[in-house]
């Protein structure tokens, strides 16, 4: 977990303890926008997928990427519709805390959120059996009731499959951790769902809960446990003999599972992820499988639902539904199929799914038009961006039509002000209604107007320089990677933006108070200010007590002690929370945070008592100095309470 995420988790716990859209469009393949210059990409001779030249290129690319990104283990599977199959494994994985050499044929690997695509296939199988429909309301198939946004229609299965249900995110105390949650899956899903904060279809917000809810609906509709249905209706017919979605893999494959690695102080260490449990969202990220099994899976999709075994797993119509992406945000942007996300790589259309965990980074991309599928699995330490850095040159080596040019800067005469797009942004995939709101600090990124007619993006979302695309003033393209970024101005709300690599993650422009910079300065100001004013008031209280004014001294001392406790506690809990592990935080709100929930109530009561006493006379300041210090303390304490309330951190506001 990054330092930033750790800090955000710490702040969330601390603050709790302190008192805490778019129009419809027709399905279509992506047509990359033409650069402003209209220049065509240079031609290049492709490498044949099964040729010795390509094998040599793949070996060098893998070795270089592992060295560059610090990746101990890497698996690659490539297939083509005409029968070429390539499976390669490099380096080693982590099996029970020990290094084990990866075997391209036998090693069972975790694929993280590529697992969601199997939910999609299971969903389509259930629809083919007449047990559900993508346009059914989700509540039709649940034994609990999802809330409906006021005035909006109910959430449908299609909304869930497109990450457009309108959910916020939930991270804390949702059943993830190193110990098994004893509750049945039905109870966990019913009691830990995110709040609905927007009408369905308003914007995209990636949701592990939403995807797993579809798996739970498959289980409910079929009357069969999801893992058994997936095995019987998907794995077995495809011929995936070494695949499982069970929390504990079956004995036949358990001994072959290799997970990833983390880095601590520059040292590669075995991850504890294999000991973690998350029954709530297991279907969304728990599939373990082999490279040969993934090859069979990709070929099934590329061949219209017919598996290499000859078995028809899905109808051609169902496969088209899965892989046909519809854009929501902007007609030029990639869109979503049924839990399959469209994306551009080097200007070419692909569809599939990626996955990220602390110790693994995976990607599966398919080109139905070209009949090619590629899976990469990085047992990473750290290497989270290695997927694109590996896949992009691979695509350029295979396809001569892939973009290789660097888009030139706009001509001086075409330069326009882009200030309306500049600012700090954050994905909607964060909590808005509980103390987890502050976790959104870890998803912030910045967009700046370069003054040269381009936008500069820094942070987690598509970092680089973007030039305007002709024909739409709100669409931009990365000069090097050719990724698309589109904005949607909203006169009644914040500016929204979507990136071509993440069509399921809309972001919004932040107000100043919501930014990392402001929050960091506010934290420092509150700690120093409350502690400093508290010490000053205690000194004045001592002075008055020594002068014989005991009752006024009590009031000044009460106010001083109150603000000092709040300032010291703010600093104390941040530092204590930073020492907690991510699983410990996810499993439950730590006890020390719950214990401290009395602080804001007592503080408010004490400040109110001082205010009444000062107004009636007994606690009235003696002179201007005391009045100034006491007044400053009251103002700062009021701002502190407002700050806590803004971050949903006032009271027992747990998820």
MIKE-308492 format. One line per field, with one value per residue (C-alpha): residue number from 1; x, y, z; residue in three letters. Coordinates in steps of 0.1 Angstrom, whole numbers, always signed. Layout:
i	(NUM,...)
x	(X,...)
y	(Y,...)
z	(Z,...)
aa	(ALA,...)
This chain:
i	(1,2,3,4,5,6,7,8,9,10,11,12,13,14,15,16,17,18,19,20,21,22,23,24,25,26,27,28,29,30,31,32,33,34,35,36,37,38,39,40,41,42,43,44,45,46,47,48,49,50,51,52,53,54,55,56,57,58,59,60,61,62,63,64,65,66,67,68,69,70,71,72,73,74,75,76,77,78,79,80,81,82,83,84,85,86,87,88,89,90,91,92,93,94,95,96,97,98,99,100,101,102,103,104,105,106,107,108,109,110,111,112,113,114,115,116,117,118,119,120,121,122,123,124,125,126,127,128,129,130,131,132,133,134,135,136,137,138,139,140,141,142,143,144,145,146,147,148,149,150,151,152,153,154,155,156,157,158,159,160,161,162,163,164,165,166,167,168,169,170,171,172,173,174,175,176,177,178,179,180,181,182,183,184,185,186,187,188,189,190,191,192,193,194,195,196,197,198,199,200,201,202,203,204,205,206,207,208,209,210,211,212,213,214,215,216,217,218,219,220,221,222,223,224,225,226,227,228,229,230,231,232,233,234,235,236,237,238,239,240,241,242,243,244,245,246,247,248,249,250,251,252,253,254,255,256,257,258,259,260,261,262,263,264,265,266,267,268,269,270,271,272,273,274,275,276,277,278,279,280,281,282,283,284,285,286,287,288,289,290,291,292,293,294,295,296,297,298,299,300,301,302,303,304,305,306,307,308,309,310,311,312,313,314,315,316,317,318,319,320,321,322,323,324,325,326,327,328,329,330,331,332,333,334,335,336,337,338,339,340,341,342,343,344,345,346,347,348,349,350,351,352,353,354,355,356,357,358,359,360,361,362,363,364,365,366,367,368,369,370,371,372,373,374,375,376,377,378,379,380,381,382,383,384,385,386,387,388,389,390,391,392,393,394,395,396,397,398,399,400,401,402,403,404,405,406,407,408,409,410,411,412,413,414,415,416,417,418,419,420,421,422,423,424,425,426,427,428,429,430,431,432,433,434,435,436,437,438,439,440,441,442,443,444,445,446,447,448,449,450,451,452,453,454,455,456,457,458,459,460,461,462,463,464,465,466,467,468,469,470,471,472,473,474,475,476,477,478,479,480,481,482,483,484,485,486,487,488,489,490,491,492,493,494,495,496,497,498,499,500,501,502,503,504,505,506,507,508,509,510,511,512,513,514,515,516,517,518,519,520,521,522,523,524,525,526,527,528,529,530,531,532,533,534,535,536,537,538,539,540,541,542,543,544,545,546,547,548,549,550,551,552,553,554,555,556,557,558,559,560,561,562,563,564,565,566,567,568,569,570,571,572,573,574,575,576,577,578,579,580,581,582,583,584,585,586,587,588,589,590,591,592,593,594,595,596,597,598,599,600,601,602,603,604,605,606,607,608,609,610,611,612,613,614,615,616,617,618,619,620,621,622,623,624,625,626,627,628,629,630,631,632,633,634,635,636,637,638,639,640,641,642,643,644,645,646,647,648,649,650,651,652,653,654,655)
x	(+0,+14,+23,-5,-31,-17,-20,-55,-66,-49,-67,-100,-96,-83,-111,-137,-121,-119,-156,-154,-246,-247,-267,-273,-252,-251,-226,-196,-159,-136,-124,-93,-95,-72,-45,-47,-19,-37,-4,-6,+14,+45,+41,+60,+65,+46,+61,+43,+28,+45,+77,+112,+116,+86,+96,+130,+114,+90,+119,+138,+107,+98,+134,+136,+103,+110,+143,+128,+98,+113,+90,+101,+75,+57,+33,+22,-4,-12,-36,-49,-81,-60,-45,-13,-8,+21,+25,+56,+65,+95,+110,+94,+62,+55,+41,+36,+62,+89,+101,+90,+99,+70,+59,+40,+19,+14,+17,-17,-18,-41,-58,-73,-102,-100,-122,-151,-153,-162,-191,-202,-200,-220,-245,-250,-253,-281,-298,-297,-314,-342,-335,-328,-325,-299,-327,-343,-343,-316,-341,-362,-334,-323,-334,-328,-336,-311,-321,-334,-321,-350,-370,-349,-357,-344,-309,-308,-284,-271,-264,-243,-225,-216,-205,-233,-255,-246,-228,-203,-174,-170,-136,-136,-152,-166,-154,-119,-89,-67,-95,-126,-158,-182,-213,-230,-224,-261,-258,-225,-239,-271,-254,-223,-237,-226,-250,-266,-256,-266,-293,-283,-265,-253,-216,-193,-179,-160,-176,-163,-195,-216,-198,-200,-237,-242,-225,-248,-278,-266,-265,-300,-314,-299,-304,-267,-237,-218,-186,-203,-223,-191,-174,-202,-213,-181,-148,-157,-172,-143,-118,-103,-91,-69,-92,-111,-130,-132,-118,-96,-85,-93,-65,-60,-46,-38,-3,+4,-8,+18,+9,+29,+54,+55,+84,+94,+123,+134,+134,+112,+91,+65,+30,+4,-24,-28,-39,-66,-102,-130,-162,-180,-163,-145,-161,-148,-112,-105,-102,-69,-60,-32,-20,-33,-67,-67,-58,-88,-110,-98,-103,-138,-146,-128,-146,-181,-187,-173,-146,-115,-132,-158,-185,-207,-205,-223,-244,-229,-255,-244,-207,-216,-235,-205,-180,-200,-191,-214,-199,-218,-195,-186,-191,-153,-145,-142,-172,-184,-198,-210,-182,-158,-142,-132,-98,-73,-37,-15,-46,-62,-94,-93,-118,-111,-103,-74,-68,-48,-39,-11,+10,-4,-12,-30,-45,-65,-72,-90,-93,-123,-116,-80,-87,-60,-60,-33,-30,-3,+1,+27,+36,+46,+70,+60,+54,+18,+23,+43,+12,+9,+46,+47,+16,+20,+53,+39,+9,+32,+53,+23,+2,+16,-14,-6,+2,+39,+41,+43,+15,+29,+20,-7,+3,+6,-24,-45,-36,-66,-70,-77,-81,-117,-103,-74,-77,-75,-97,-109,-127,-163,-152,-149,-172,-193,-216,-193,-159,-144,-148,-112,-99,-106,-74,-54,-72,-64,-47,-40,-47,-29,-31,+5,-2,+8,-26,-21,-30,-5,-19,+0,-10,-27,-49,-30,-1,+13,+7,-26,-34,-69,-87,-103,-141,-147,-134,-137,-116,-79,-53,-20,+9,+29,+4,-26,-50,-82,-94,-128,-144,-180,-188,-218,-233,-250,-221,-183,-165,-163,-136,-131,-100,-98,-79,-106,-141,-156,-141,-155,-137,-148,-131,-125,-133,-103,-113,-113,-78,-47,-29,-56,-63,-26,-23,-55,-42,-10,-28,-52,-25,-3,-31,-51,-21,-5,-37,-44,-10,-15,-49,-36,-8,-33,-55,-26,-18,-54,-55,-23,-39,-69,-94,-103,-136,-124,-93,-114,-132,-100,-84,-114,-113,-75,-75,-103,-86,-52,-67,-82,-49,-28,-53,-54,-16,-16,-42,-27,+6,-10,-32,-2,+12,-19,-19,-44,-62,-66,-83,-105,-116,-129,-126,-97,-106,-86,-107,-140,-127,-120,-154,-164,-138,-160,-191,-171,-153,-185,-201,-170,-168,-206,-201,-173,-194,-223,-200,-183,-216,-230,-198,-179,-156,-154,-119,-100,-83,-79,-50,-71,-102,-81,-66,-100,-117,-91,-94,-132,-130,-103,-122,-154,-134,-120,-155,-167,-137,-145,-181,-171,-151,-181,-160,-182,-199,-204,-205,-190,-197)
y	(+0,+34,+60,+82,+55,+47,+84,+86,+55,+69,+102,+85,+66,+97,+119,+94,+92,+130,+134,+120,+115,+111,+107,+73,+62,+34,+5,+10,+2,+31,+52,+70,+108,+122,+145,+181,+178,+150,+131,+93,+70,+56,+21,-8,-45,-66,-96,-129,-140,-175,-165,-169,-131,-124,-150,-133,-99,-111,-125,-93,-72,-93,-92,-55,-47,-69,-51,-17,-21,-44,-73,-107,-128,-124,-145,-139,-158,-149,-165,-159,-172,-191,-214,-197,-201,-187,-191,-178,-175,-156,-153,-166,-162,-163,-197,-198,-172,-189,-182,-207,-208,-200,-228,-215,-247,-256,-226,-213,-175,-150,-128,-101,-82,-101,-124,-100,-111,-146,-130,-116,-149,-166,-138,-144,-182,-175,-152,-178,-203,-177,-172,-135,-106,-78,-53,-68,-46,-59,-60,-86,-112,-101,-111,-76,-42,-19,+17,+37,+72,+96,+102,+77,+43,+11,-2,-29,-57,-38,-8,-30,-46,-12,+3,+29,+20,+53,+36,+53,+31,+13,+2,-1,-29,-47,-82,-81,-91,-119,-137,-152,-133,-157,-142,-159,-142,-131,-112,-96,-83,-71,-52,-37,-22,+13,+41,+51,+88,+93,+81,+51,+61,+95,+86,+56,+45,+12,-10,-43,-46,-41,-68,-92,-84,-97,-130,-132,-126,-154,-176,-165,-169,-203,-218,-230,-216,-192,-211,-243,-227,-211,-245,-264,-238,-220,-236,-272,-266,-244,-270,-248,-277,-257,-228,-219,-190,-206,-187,-216,-233,-271,-295,-303,-268,-254,-266,-249,-214,-186,-151,-119,-98,-65,-41,-28,-3,-14,-51,-76,-95,-122,-109,-118,-115,-152,-152,-126,-132,-111,-130,-98,-93,-126,-133,-99,-107,-142,-164,-184,-200,-210,-195,-224,-221,-184,-192,-215,-187,-161,-184,-191,-154,-148,-178,-165,-187,-220,-234,-252,-284,-279,-271,-240,-221,-190,-180,-156,-131,-133,-129,-98,-84,-90,-74,-46,-14,+15,+49,+70,+99,+110,+95,+95,+77,+40,+25,-5,-39,-63,-61,-59,-25,-10,+7,+19,+7,+26,+39,+4,-8,-37,-49,-68,-61,-53,-61,-46,-59,-49,-78,-84,-64,-81,-73,-92,-75,-89,-77,-95,-77,-90,-123,-118,-120,-112,-117,-104,-112,-93,-107,-73,-56,-29,-25,-13,+6,-23,-36,-7,-4,-40,-43,-11,-21,-57,-43,-21,-51,-71,-46,-22,+1,+8,+45,+52,+90,+118,+142,+177,+207,+230,+258,+292,+306,+277,+280,+287,+291,+258,+272,+259,+224,+230,+219,+190,+160,+129,+98,+92,+58,+70,+74,+105,+97,+83,+89,+71,+103,+113,+81,+99,+119,+90,+92,+129,+140,+174,+189,+221,+245,+245,+279,+263,+250,+216,+201,+185,+157,+146,+118,+85,+92,+90,+113,+132,+160,+162,+181,+192,+169,+186,+184,+185,+213,+190,+160,+157,+131,+121,+131,+99,+72,+86,+79,+99,+122,+140,+166,+172,+207,+208,+242,+228,+209,+203,+197,+160,+141,+106,+88,+63,+38,+38,+42,+30,+58,+93,+120,+154,+187,+194,+224,+238,+224,+189,+189,+173,+206,+223,+193,+189,+226,+225,+195,+213,+245,+228,+208,+239,+264,+243,+232,+267,+285,+258,+263,+301,+298,+275,+299,+328,+306,+299,+336,+344,+316,+330,+364,+351,+350,+313,+313,+331,+309,+278,+290,+300,+267,+247,+263,+259,+222,+215,+229,+215,+180,+183,+195,+168,+141,+150,+145,+114,+95,+102,+88,+58,+50,+51,+20,-1,-27,-24,-57,-45,-13,-31,-57,-33,+2,+0,+1,+32,+51,+40,+49,+84,+91,+108,+136,+158,+155,+164,+191,+207,+206,+222,+249,+256,+258,+283,+304,+305,+314,+341,+356,+356,+369,+342,+332,+367,+375,+399,+420,+424,+398,+371,+380,+378,+344,+330,+344,+330,+296,+296,+306,+279,+253,+261,+258,+225,+211,+224,+207,+174,+177,+183,+150,+132,+127,+142,+115,+78,+80,+46,+28)
z	(+0,-9,+16,+3,+8,+42,+51,+38,+58,+89,+84,+80,+112,+130,+118,+129,+163,+165,+160,+139,-171,-201,-233,-249,-279,-303,-299,-322,-325,-315,-344,-332,-337,-364,-350,-358,-384,-403,-406,-411,-389,-405,-419,-403,-411,-386,-368,-374,-341,-341,-357,-341,-345,-324,-298,-295,-293,-265,-245,-246,-239,-208,-194,-199,-183,-153,-148,-154,-131,-104,-112,-99,-118,-151,-171,-207,-227,-264,-288,-323,-339,-365,-339,-326,-288,-269,-231,-213,-177,-163,-129,-97,-76,-39,-27,+11,+16,-5,-40,-66,-103,-126,-150,-180,-182,-146,-122,-110,-110,-95,-121,-98,-115,-148,-126,-133,-169,-157,-137,-171,-188,-160,-162,-199,-193,-168,-192,-220,-195,-191,-154,-156,-180,-181,-180,-148,-117,-94,-66,-85,-77,-42,-8,+5,-11,-27,-22,-52,-58,-51,-83,-104,-117,-100,-106,-133,-139,-169,-147,-124,-154,-168,-134,-137,-107,-89,-60,-38,-26,+7,+20,+58,+78,+48,+56,+42,+64,+75,+94,+78,+82,+99,+84,+53,+20,+18,+51,+42,+9,+25,+53,+36,+3,-7,-7,-40,-45,-82,-105,-126,-158,-145,-145,-143,-110,-108,-81,-68,-48,-79,-98,-69,-65,-101,-90,-60,-83,-106,-75,-65,-100,-107,-72,-73,-55,-77,-76,-86,-114,-127,-127,-143,-169,-177,-166,-175,-209,-219,-206,-179,-158,-134,-125,-93,-78,-43,-14,-6,-39,-42,-34,-71,-77,-42,-43,-76,-67,-68,-58,-58,-39,-21,-15,+19,+22,-12,-3,-20,+5,+4,+4,+30,+5,+2,+38,+33,+29,+14,+10,+1,-32,-38,-72,-85,-79,-66,-97,-98,-131,-155,-187,-208,-192,-201,-236,-239,-224,-248,-278,-267,-268,-301,-317,-309,-278,-291,-268,-281,-268,-295,-269,-274,-241,-252,-283,-308,-297,-261,-270,-291,-261,-238,-261,-278,-259,-257,-247,-221,-215,-251,-285,-292,-259,-252,-235,-216,-226,-199,-174,-204,-208,-241,-244,-269,-271,-296,-313,-318,-303,-277,-251,-219,-183,-161,-124,-96,-61,-38,-52,-87,-118,-146,-180,-206,-240,-269,-305,-321,-353,-355,-338,-311,-273,-248,-211,-189,-152,-132,-98,-90,-66,-73,-111,-112,-145,-161,-179,-203,-207,-217,-238,-259,-276,-280,-299,-320,-329,-340,-359,-385,-382,-345,-339,-335,-341,-316,-321,-327,-306,-318,-341,-323,-341,-329,-292,-269,-232,-215,-180,-176,-176,-152,-116,-91,-99,-81,-92,-81,-68,-32,-2,+1,+30,+58,+73,+44,+24,+31,+15,-18,-12,-25,-59,-66,-98,-114,-148,-158,-188,-202,-219,-252,-262,-243,-210,-186,-165,-134,-110,-114,-144,-177,-169,-199,-223,-242,-274,-286,-311,-340,-341,-303,-280,-250,-263,-260,-270,-253,-276,-270,-262,-282,-252,-253,-225,-227,-205,-198,-186,-162,-154,-124,-110,-112,-144,-152,-171,-184,-197,-225,-204,-177,-193,-160,-139,-142,-123,-111,-104,-68,-46,-28,+6,-9,-22,-7,-5,+15,+38,+46,+55,+75,+95,+103,+112,+135,+153,+158,+164,+189,+208,+208,+219,+245,+261,+260,+277,+304,+311,+314,+336,+359,+361,+370,+396,+412,+413,+433,+404,+408,+389,+358,+359,+358,+327,+309,+319,+307,+273,+271,+281,+256,+225,+236,+239,+204,+189,+206,+198,+161,+159,+182,+162,+128,+139,+156,+126,+103,+121,+113,+85,+56,+65,+101,+89,+64,+89,+115,+129,+154,+191,+198,+173,+189,+223,+213,+199,+231,+225,+202,+224,+256,+237,+224,+258,+274,+249,+253,+291,+286,+263,+287,+316,+296,+286,+321,+337,+357,+329,+312,+300,+322,+295,+257,+255,+272,+251,+219,+228,+239,+209,+186,+203,+198,+162,+154,+173,+153,+121,+133,+140,+105,+89,+107,+96,+60,+60,+76,+107,+134,+155,+149,+111,+104,+71)
aa	(UNK,UNK,UNK,UNK,UNK,UNK,UNK,UNK,UNK,UNK,UNK,UNK,UNK,UNK,UNK,UNK,UNK,UNK,UNK,UNK,UNK,UNK,UNK,UNK,UNK,UNK,UNK,UNK,UNK,UNK,UNK,UNK,UNK,UNK,UNK,UNK,UNK,UNK,UNK,UNK,UNK,UNK,UNK,UNK,UNK,UNK,UNK,UNK,UNK,UNK,UNK,UNK,UNK,UNK,UNK,UNK,UNK,UNK,UNK,UNK,UNK,UNK,UNK,UNK,UNK,UNK,UNK,UNK,UNK,UNK,UNK,UNK,UNK,UNK,UNK,UNK,UNK,UNK,UNK,UNK,UNK,UNK,UNK,UNK,UNK,UNK,UNK,UNK,UNK,UNK,UNK,UNK,UNK,UNK,UNK,UNK,UNK,UNK,UNK,UNK,UNK,UNK,UNK,UNK,UNK,UNK,UNK,UNK,UNK,UNK,UNK,UNK,UNK,UNK,UNK,UNK,UNK,UNK,UNK,UNK,UNK,UNK,UNK,UNK,UNK,UNK,UNK,UNK,UNK,UNK,UNK,UNK,UNK,UNK,UNK,UNK,UNK,UNK,UNK,UNK,UNK,UNK,UNK,UNK,UNK,UNK,UNK,UNK,UNK,UNK,UNK,UNK,UNK,UNK,UNK,UNK,UNK,UNK,UNK,UNK,UNK,UNK,UNK,UNK,UNK,UNK,UNK,UNK,UNK,UNK,UNK,UNK,UNK,UNK,UNK,UNK,UNK,UNK,UNK,UNK,UNK,UNK,UNK,UNK,UNK,UNK,UNK,UNK,UNK,UNK,UNK,UNK,UNK,UNK,UNK,UNK,UNK,UNK,UNK,UNK,UNK,UNK,UNK,UNK,UNK,UNK,UNK,UNK,UNK,UNK,UNK,UNK,UNK,UNK,UNK,UNK,UNK,UNK,UNK,UNK,UNK,UNK,UNK,UNK,UNK,UNK,UNK,UNK,UNK,UNK,UNK,UNK,UNK,UNK,UNK,UNK,UNK,UNK,UNK,UNK,UNK,UNK,UNK,UNK,UNK,UNK,UNK,UNK,UNK,UNK,UNK,UNK,UNK,UNK,UNK,UNK,UNK,UNK,UNK,UNK,UNK,UNK,UNK,UNK,UNK,UNK,UNK,UNK,UNK,UNK,UNK,UNK,UNK,UNK,UNK,UNK,UNK,UNK,UNK,UNK,UNK,UNK,UNK,UNK,UNK,UNK,UNK,UNK,UNK,UNK,UNK,UNK,UNK,UNK,UNK,UNK,UNK,UNK,UNK,UNK,UNK,UNK,UNK,UNK,UNK,UNK,UNK,UNK,UNK,UNK,UNK,UNK,UNK,UNK,UNK,UNK,UNK,UNK,UNK,UNK,UNK,UNK,UNK,UNK,UNK,UNK,UNK,UNK,UNK,UNK,UNK,UNK,UNK,UNK,UNK,UNK,UNK,UNK,UNK,UNK,UNK,UNK,UNK,UNK,UNK,UNK,UNK,UNK,UNK,UNK,UNK,UNK,UNK,UNK,UNK,UNK,UNK,UNK,UNK,UNK,UNK,UNK,UNK,UNK,UNK,UNK,UNK,UNK,UNK,UNK,UNK,UNK,UNK,UNK,UNK,UNK,UNK,UNK,UNK,UNK,UNK,UNK,UNK,UNK,UNK,UNK,UNK,UNK,UNK,UNK,UNK,UNK,UNK,UNK,UNK,UNK,UNK,UNK,UNK,UNK,UNK,UNK,UNK,UNK,UNK,UNK,UNK,UNK,UNK,UNK,UNK,UNK,UNK,UNK,UNK,UNK,UNK,UNK,UNK,UNK,UNK,UNK,UNK,UNK,UNK,UNK,UNK,UNK,UNK,UNK,UNK,UNK,UNK,UNK,UNK,UNK,UNK,UNK,UNK,UNK,UNK,UNK,UNK,UNK,UNK,UNK,UNK,UNK,UNK,UNK,UNK,UNK,UNK,UNK,UNK,UNK,UNK,UNK,UNK,UNK,UNK,UNK,UNK,UNK,UNK,UNK,UNK,UNK,UNK,UNK,UNK,UNK,UNK,UNK,UNK,UNK,UNK,UNK,UNK,UNK,UNK,UNK,UNK,UNK,UNK,UNK,UNK,UNK,UNK,UNK,UNK,UNK,UNK,UNK,UNK,UNK,UNK,UNK,UNK,UNK,UNK,UNK,UNK,UNK,UNK,UNK,UNK,UNK,UNK,UNK,UNK,UNK,UNK,UNK,UNK,UNK,UNK,UNK,UNK,UNK,UNK,UNK,UNK,UNK,UNK,UNK,UNK,UNK,UNK,UNK,UNK,UNK,UNK,UNK,UNK,UNK,UNK,UNK,UNK,UNK,UNK,UNK,UNK,UNK,UNK,UNK,UNK,UNK,UNK,UNK,UNK,UNK,UNK,UNK,UNK,UNK,UNK,UNK,UNK,UNK,UNK,UNK,UNK,UNK,UNK,UNK,UNK,UNK,UNK,UNK,UNK,UNK,UNK,UNK,UNK,UNK,UNK,UNK,UNK,UNK,UNK,UNK,UNK,UNK,UNK,UNK,UNK,UNK,UNK,UNK,UNK,UNK,UNK,UNK,UNK,UNK,UNK,UNK,UNK,UNK,UNK,UNK,UNK,UNK,UNK,UNK,UNK,UNK,UNK,UNK,UNK,UNK,UNK,UNK,UNK,UNK,UNK,UNK,UNK,UNK,UNK,UNK,UNK,UNK,UNK,UNK,UNK,UNK,UNK,UNK,UNK,UNK,UNK,UNK,UNK,UNK,UNK,UNK,UNK,UNK,UNK,UNK,UNK,UNK,UNK,UNK,UNK,UNK,UNK,UNK,UNK,UNK,UNK,UNK,UNK)
